[in-house]
Amino acid sequence: MRDPHSMRRRILTATVPLALTAAVVSAGTADGRAGAATTAATPAAAPAAWATDTADGFASVDALGQNGTYGGRDGATVTVRTQADLEKYATAAEPYVIVVAGAIAMSPVGKEIKVASDKTIVGSGTAGQIVGGGFFLGTGVHNVIIRNLTIRDTYQGTWNDKDHDYDAIQMDGAHHVWIDHNDFRNMADGLIDVRKDSTNVTVSWNELSNNNKAFGIGWTENVVTDITLHHNWIRETEQRNPSADNCAHAHLYNNYLEDTPGTSIASSYGNYSRGATSMVLENSYFQGFTNPVIKDSTASLVQKGNVFSSTSGRNESGGTAFDPKAYYAYSLDATANVPSVVKSGAGPRSTIGTMAATGAAATTLTVAKDGTGQYTTVQAAVNAVPAGNAARVVIAVAPGTYRELVKVPSNKPHVTIQGTGASRKDTVIVYNNAAGTQKPDGSGTYGTGGSATVAVEADDFQARNLSITNDFDEAANQSLSGHQAVALRTAADKVFLDGVIVTGDQDTLLLDTAAKEKLGRVYVSNSYVLGNVDFVFGRATAVIDRSVITLRKRWDGSSAGYITAPSTVAARKGFLITNSTVNGDVSSGSFYLGRPWHAGGDATLDPQTTVRDTALSAAVKATPWTDMSGFSWKDDRFAEYKNTGAGAGSASADRPFLTDAQAADQELTDWLGDWTPTAS
């Protein structure tokens, strides 16, 4: 049996967050060694939005002399890179916002830092990690926020370990604690233990995975614990998902519990209402779980609006419970949307724990079709950005459909195009050129790259909360030679696509570089990419992370296609698809994961696609790689690692899997290097 605890690494490097308050402490020297802390006075400025976030759920309720949960917001902000500095500030009597910049390896393994009251401990973007240890919150500790961290790897080789109590977070008698947007995995005992009358706790938007015990609540005869769990992704865990014993009020909603078939970890039960617990379970989604909802005869459990897909065994409810809205306000996501909402939103976020790299206030240009903005087209706003701009320019685009071509030239770096609607579907930039479309001036056709609806040639570009589409109609243009129709083309370095939808058919997303000899890194996060033929292609070094790749039928209704067509330069990284989902309304076994594109017949290229830790639907072929234009995929770099789902399959000569050692060198950091994508 494979070791279920050999898991991927996260980004290990980070930019240093800028000052968030008037007094900022930087702990440790520039090279990461512990050093004397220095305090630098900086002009007073409004803190970043994440630094003033407060908890929802029961952690927001005034009780025990504490009014809500806001952590260390009233204290200084410190950045730590060593265990010594983390422990120094976490245990201090004063309030602190503690930003963890990079991975901190704990010594000895299993050490739990004893956190004092009035603390916010937050990872810097996706970089903050606690490796081989965790946190302990003792009796009376209160007003603590733990956010945006990856806490991992105290596992000691025993699956149901009763000798090593090495949790990610353990609390005994604490109150007003908010645990949010973390990634917990591969620990020796439980991931989270809420024990001994701890109360007013909210656990939200976390990913709990690859562990025997996920989340225990109880270890007391008293019935005082009030706890909220919402929007957590609990997957590949055996028990305590959670187990809630003697909770006065346990409110669980919009959680996604997933037991993927064919792995070495099988669930024994899901949500468990134990002892005298009063539990309300709402709009949660259970996929593949054994005994998804169970209760003791002494407990109450009220279910509302939950979905159970491919589950088996006990599914119980009974008794009367409480009305959560009598304690706090909340809103529910539709249960059918929970898997996609939670999978794309849980875990560390690049927008938490960081500030814009320049520190300068961004200039904002507004676009609205109805004339209420500064410009009525996106391109007009791009044109207004000064050449050689040194600071961020945000082009805020109001909801609407903008049928136009947009080009961000290479002399206009640091541009963000951002939709201002409530959904990424509200703001749409769309056009319908194809490779064979004639240019208006009669100078020929656009060609594949020239067909792009949006073309980005400037470094440090970002797109957020919008849709980019090429709606070229293949069926209506069968006589046209050249149906490649690009929605988005990037030919730049440090491109961050965050929360976007990119839609087309053939050649949807062209991730290129400015020249063969130049590096072009692209990070795609929390996004959707739709297409059918080679619809992620090019020579960029690109990561698609926590996103959904949607397979579309061809113009004639048939199902056949290829996801990636990398044209990677030798000795560079190509495409990495990680922690994502591949699905679509297409036939089973109809799509390849990729094929090698030796652009122009260039035999010196060494195309690469790695697909790892990703859910593959049955649409993926059992032999997922294929040749292209006379070049064999076996001569290039195509591999998988720990994918799941009906399309995952087994390793073979025609389906190579990475070893654990190889996978350790194919992580986000290996692709992005010294760049940590940060929303700005």
FENMOPE-V424973 format. One record per residue. N is the residue number from 1. BURIAL is b if it has 16 or more other C-alpha atoms within 10 Angstrom, else e. D_LAST is the distance of its C-alpha to the last C-alpha in Angstrom with 2 decimals. Layout:
n->{N N}
burial->{BURIAL BURIAL}
d_last->{D_LAST D_LAST}
This chain:
n->{1 2 3 4 5 6 7 8 9 10 11 12 13 14 15 16 17 18 19 20 21 22 23 24 25 26 27 28 29 30 31 32 33 34 35 36 37 38 39 40 41 42 43 44 45 46 47 48 49 50 51 52 53 54 55 56 57 58 59 60 61 62 63 64 65 66 67 68 69 70 71 72 73 74 75 76 77 78 79 80 81 82 83 84 85 86 87 88 89 90 91 92 93 94 95 96 97 98 99 100 101 102 103 104 105 106 107 108 109 110 111 112 113 114 115 116 117 118 119 120 121 122 123 124 125 126 127 128 129 130 131 132 133 134 135 136 137 138 139 140 141 142 143 144 145 146 147 148 149 150 151 152 153 154 155 156 157 158 159 160 161 162 163 164 165 166 167 168 169 170 171 172 173 174 175 176 177 178 179 180 181 182 183 184 185 186 187 188 189 190 191 192 193 194 195 196 197 198 199 200 201 202 203 204 205 206 207 208 209 210 211 212 213 214 215 216 217 218 219 220 221 222 223 224 225 226 227 228 229 230 231 232 233 234 235 236 237 238 239 240 241 242 243 244 245 246 247 248 249 250 251 252 253 254 255 256 257 258 259 260 261 262 263 264 265 266 267 268 269 270 271 272 273 274 275 276 277 278 279 280 281 282 283 284 285 286 287 288 289 290 291 292 293 294 295 296 297 298 299 300 301 302 303 304 305 306 307 308 309 310 311 312 313 314 315 316 317 318 319 320 321 322 323 324 325 326 327 328 329 330 331 332 333 334 335 336 337 338 339 340 341 342 343 344 345 346 347 348 349 350 351 352 353 354 355 356 357 358 359 360 361 362 363 364 365 366 367 368 369 370 371 372 373 374 375 376 377 378 379 380 381 382 383 384 385 386 387 388 389 390 391 392 393 394 395 396 397 398 399 400 401 402 403 404 405 406 407 408 409 410 411 412 413 414 415 416 417 418 419 420 421 422 423 424 425 426 427 428 429 430 431 432 433 434 435 436 437 438 439 440 441 442 443 444 445 446 447 448 449 450 451 452 453 454 455 456 457 458 459 460 461 462 463 464 465 466 467 468 469 470 471 472 473 474 475 476 477 478 479 480 481 482 483 484 485 486 487 488 489 490 491 492 493 494 495 496 497 498 499 500 501 502 503 504 505 506 507 508 509 510 511 512 513 514 515 516 517 518 519 520 521 522 523 524 525 526 527 528 529 530 531 532 533 534 535 536 537 538 539 540 541 542 543 544 545 546 547 548 549 550 551 552 553 554 555 556 557 558 559 560 561 562 563 564 565 566 567 568 569 570 571 572 573 574 575 576 577 578 579 580 581 582 583 584 585 586 587 588 589 590 591 592 593 594 595 596 597 598 599 600 601 602 603 604 605 606 607 608 609 610 611 612 613 614 615 616 617 618 619 620 621 622 623 624 625 626 627 628 629 630 631 632 633 634 635 636 637 638 639 640 641 642 643 644 645 646 647 648 649 650 651 652 653 654 655 656 657 658 659 660 661 662 663 664 665 666 667 668 669 670 671 672 673 674 675 676 677 678 679 680}
burial->{e e e b b b b b b b b b b b b b b b b b b b b b b b b b e e e e e b e e e e e e e e e e e e e b e e b e e e b b b b b b b e e e e e e b b b b b b b b b b b b b b b b b b b b e b b b e e e b b b b b b b b b b b b e e b b b b b b b b b b b b b b b b b b b b b b b b b b b b b b e b b b b b b b b b b b b b b b b b e e b e b e e b b b b b b b b b b b b b b b b b b b b b b b b b b b b b b b b b b b b b b b b b b b b b b b b b b b b b b b b e e e b b b b b b b b b b b b b b b b b b b b b b b b b b b b b b b b b b b b b b e e e e b b b b b b b b b b b b b b b b b b b b b b b b b b b b b b b b e e b b b b b e e b b b e e b e e e b b b e e e b b e b e e e e e e e e e e b e e b b e b b b b b b b b b b b b b b b b b e e e e b e b b b b b b e e e e e b b b b b e b b e e b e e e e e b b b b b b b b b b e b b e b b b b b e e b b b b b b b b b b e e b b b b b b b b b b b b b b e e e e e e e b b b b b b b b b b b b b b b b b b b b b b b b b b b b b b e e e e e e e b b b b b b b b b b b b b b b b b b b b b b b b b b b b b b b b b e e e e b b b b b b b b b b b b b b b b b b b b b b b b b b b b b b b b b b b b e e e e b b b b b b b b b b b e e e b b b b b b b b b b b b e b b b b b b b b b b b b b e e e e e e b b b b b b b b b b b b b b b b b b b b b b e e e e b e b b e b b b b b b b b b b b b b b e e e e e b b b b e e e e b e e b b b b e b b e e b b b b b b}
d_last->{44.34 40.98 39.21 36.83 34.82 33.63 29.99 26.87 24.72 21.00 18.51 20.26 18.15 15.04 13.28 14.61 12.58 12.99 15.39 14.98 18.46 21.13 22.69 20.82 22.91 22.20 24.78 26.17 26.26 23.81 25.66 25.47 28.98 29.81 30.33 30.90 28.08 27.12 25.87 24.04 24.01 20.88 20.57 20.21 16.84 15.60 14.43 11.29 12.18 13.20 15.48 17.49 17.87 21.56 23.67 25.36 28.74 31.55 29.33 28.62 32.35 34.09 36.82 38.60 37.59 33.84 31.80 29.03 26.71 23.88 24.30 23.78 21.59 24.43 24.57 22.84 19.88 21.02 19.67 22.40 23.29 26.98 29.24 31.04 28.09 26.80 30.35 30.81 28.05 28.42 32.12 31.95 33.42 30.58 27.35 24.31 20.77 21.07 18.10 19.53 18.00 19.83 23.13 25.94 29.37 31.76 35.33 37.68 36.38 36.26 35.52 33.95 32.44 33.91 31.11 32.14 31.26 28.20 25.64 22.16 21.75 18.34 17.06 14.07 11.98 14.75 16.62 18.71 22.28 25.70 28.30 31.93 31.79 30.35 30.66 33.66 33.78 37.35 39.56 38.21 34.68 32.37 28.94 27.00 23.65 22.99 19.66 17.56 20.20 22.36 25.92 28.47 31.73 34.59 36.78 40.26 41.84 43.51 42.12 43.48 43.30 45.42 45.68 42.10 40.20 36.84 34.37 30.60 30.92 34.31 35.16 38.71 39.19 35.64 34.19 30.97 28.72 25.49 24.63 21.43 19.30 21.36 23.17 26.84 29.34 32.43 33.93 37.63 38.32 36.03 32.27 32.32 35.50 35.77 39.26 42.00 41.17 37.43 36.13 33.35 31.05 28.17 26.96 24.13 21.92 23.35 24.74 28.29 30.04 32.86 34.97 38.42 37.52 34.24 34.54 37.63 38.30 41.61 44.08 45.85 48.82 47.21 45.37 42.59 39.23 36.76 33.83 31.20 29.75 27.39 25.16 26.14 26.86 30.16 31.45 34.15 35.54 39.24 39.83 38.50 35.93 36.23 39.72 39.96 43.19 44.50 41.38 42.19 39.29 37.11 34.71 33.19 31.22 28.97 29.30 29.74 32.57 33.12 36.06 35.89 39.39 40.59 38.84 40.70 39.29 40.97 40.36 43.33 41.96 38.85 38.58 41.62 42.92 45.40 47.99 47.67 44.06 43.13 40.31 38.56 36.94 35.02 33.27 32.77 33.21 35.61 35.78 38.77 39.51 43.03 44.16 40.86 41.90 44.80 46.36 49.23 52.12 51.37 47.73 46.30 43.73 42.76 40.89 39.16 37.53 36.92 37.10 39.08 38.85 41.31 42.03 45.48 47.57 47.28 45.21 46.45 46.12 48.45 49.11 47.32 44.01 41.90 39.55 36.01 35.25 37.90 35.56 32.01 30.22 28.45 27.98 28.87 27.32 30.05 31.65 31.61 27.79 27.49 27.51 24.61 22.59 23.24 22.97 19.51 18.28 20.27 19.49 16.61 13.02 10.08 8.23 11.28 12.44 9.51 7.62 5.42 8.28 9.63 10.13 10.64 9.91 8.13 10.97 11.33 14.07 15.81 17.92 20.81 23.98 26.18 25.47 23.75 20.59 20.54 21.11 22.87 21.55 18.25 19.93 20.97 17.45 16.65 19.92 18.93 16.13 18.15 19.22 17.94 14.98 13.74 10.52 7.42 9.10 8.12 11.35 12.13 15.15 17.81 19.86 22.48 23.69 22.90 25.58 24.56 23.58 20.18 19.73 16.91 19.15 18.80 18.83 15.54 12.76 9.01 9.16 7.35 10.32 10.06 13.31 14.15 17.15 18.11 18.28 16.87 20.43 20.28 18.52 20.34 20.42 23.82 26.56 29.67 30.43 32.06 33.16 36.59 35.60 37.25 35.22 36.25 37.69 39.97 38.65 38.46 36.16 32.42 32.65 30.30 27.21 27.91 28.07 24.32 23.01 19.59 19.69 16.84 18.21 15.38 13.65 9.98 9.70 7.82 9.85 9.76 12.68 15.22 18.29 19.38 23.15 26.13 29.16 31.87 35.15 36.98 40.01 40.61 40.24 42.47 44.23 41.08 40.71 37.15 35.32 32.14 29.37 25.75 22.98 20.04 20.61 18.26 19.84 17.22 15.72 12.48 11.82 9.80 11.48 10.63 13.18 14.96 18.70 20.20 23.90 26.88 30.14 30.94 28.17 25.22 22.39 23.04 20.96 22.39 22.10 22.75 26.16 28.17 27.95 24.16 21.69 19.12 16.95 15.32 13.96 14.73 14.23 15.67 16.88 20.28 22.02 25.45 28.28 31.67 32.43 30.36 27.27 24.92 26.18 25.70 25.54 21.91 21.19 19.38 18.77 19.03 18.43 19.29 19.82 22.89 24.81 27.26 30.48 32.06 35.68 36.87 38.00 41.52 40.59 41.11 38.99 38.34 35.36 33.13 29.54 28.56 30.03 28.49 29.71 28.51 29.74 32.07 30.77 27.18 25.46 25.35 24.05 23.43 23.49 23.18 23.43 23.48 26.16 28.30 30.36 31.75 34.91 36.81 39.96 40.30 40.30 39.08 35.86 35.26 32.16 32.33 34.42 34.23 33.42 35.10 33.90 36.87 39.07 37.41 39.11 37.09 33.99 33.45 31.40 29.70 28.50 28.33 28.11 28.05 27.84 27.58 29.77 31.86 33.92 37.51 36.47 35.79 38.92 40.86 40.63 36.98 36.89 38.96 39.97 38.85 40.85 43.29 40.83 41.18 38.21 40.22 39.94 36.14 33.65 33.35 33.33 32.47 32.11 32.72 31.90 33.42 34.86 37.77 36.59 36.05 39.59 41.18 40.99 43.48 44.14 42.47 39.55 38.39 36.54 34.86 36.60 34.78 34.87 33.45 30.70 29.68 28.78 26.80 23.74 19.98 20.28 23.02 20.90 17.60 19.37 17.50 14.04 12.14 9.29 6.32 3.79 0.00}
